[in-house]
Amino acid sequence: MKQRIIMWFVALLMGTVAMAQAQRKGAEEFKKSYQEFITQQAQLTEEEAAAFFPIYNECQKKKHELNEQIWKLRREARGKELKEADYQRILEEIAKLRIQTDELEKTYLPKYHKVLSYKKIFEVQGAESRFHREMLKGINHQKSRREKK
């Protein structure tokens, strides 16, 4: 009996590790395809991409942290009946975090400009938008195919 429990626990642990590796691999593949898309769309050279993406990824990480705070605030209110003052506080905090995100983006412009022209920075931003639109189209397409089945 003990042996079965140990074997079950080991199998569970191995499955968990395998899932974590698959998620990490999926995230790495997504990041790679994202960077390749931006590199191609903004016509970055290998040298430009190699210099730009570490700075860009640093900014994205900080923006992600701010967005996590926004989602935490939204989850705080989801499914609850709060007082008007609570909704006001949450909305004001969300607005402050969005301003911080925009200010962060602005502080990174000179850092980006050290390795790219402003024209290429502009092209990178356009490529980001196109990538996200294409992703949403793909998600919506998959959703509509599932609904037809």
Long-range contacts (C-beta under 8 A, 24 or more apart in sequence): 34-131, 37-127, 37-130, 37-131, 38-124, 38-127, 38-128, 38-131, 41-123, 41-126, 41-127, 41-130, 41-131, 42-120, 42-123, 42-124, 42-126, 42-127, 43-120, 43-123, 44-116, 44-120, 44-124, 48-115, 48-116, 48-120, 51-115, 52-112, 52-115, 52-116, 52-124, 55-108, 55-111, 55-112, 55-115, 56-108, 56-112, 56-124, 59-104, 59-105, 59-108, 59-111, 62-104, 63-101, 63-104, 63-105, 66-97, 66-100, 66-101, 66-104, 67-97, 67-101, 69-97, 70-94, 70-97, 70-98, 73-97
